[in-house]
Each structure stands twice: as structure tokens, then as C-alpha cells.
Amino acid sequence: MGLMAERGANRMRARQGYRTMARMQRRRSFMESRVGMREDFASAEPAETAASAPSDASEPGYVGELERLAQLREQGIISEEEFEAKKKQILGI
């Protein structure tokens, strides 16, 4: 086998190895996310905890982020302009 053919074969093996590893990583991530979802629903919570949780569960995720930004603005860490710009970014305005 010539030098160029050998280099081409090595490159092909490396490329195939990368593709295989990437595919395995995507599959692993998918399965870990599925197992994580299953564990979330499998845990049985007491009725009192489940009754107090709906207010937290019903509010969207961006509300907490906006509250944190408002605290940073009140503490003087970020300016009013920075707060408004980030708020528009989060809300998609």
C-alpha cells in the first residue's frame, strides 16, 4: 500500500471513529435525559408538598431569571439600561 493510500485509510478510520463516538454520546445523553425524567415522576411526594408546589410549577422559568436580574439592579450591580436590555432578550421582545 502506498503512502497516500495509507494516509487516506487512516483518515477514514479516524473519521469513522469520530462519527461513532459522537453517535454514542448523543445516544448516551438522550438516555440519561429519559432516565432523569422517569426518576422525576417516579418519586412519590407527600400530599402537602404537592399541594404547595403548583405556584412554583405554574410560573415559567424566565420569571426567576427576571427576579434575579431585578435584585442585581437594586443592588447596583447592573444598570437600568442593562436590566432593560436583558429583560427584552429574555422575553423575546
Secondary structure, 3 states (H helix, E strand, C coil): CCHHHHHHHHHHHHHHHHHHHHHHHHHHHHHHHHHHHHHHHHCCCCHHHHHHCHHHHHCCHHHHHHHHHHHHHHHCCCCHHHHHHHHHHHHCC
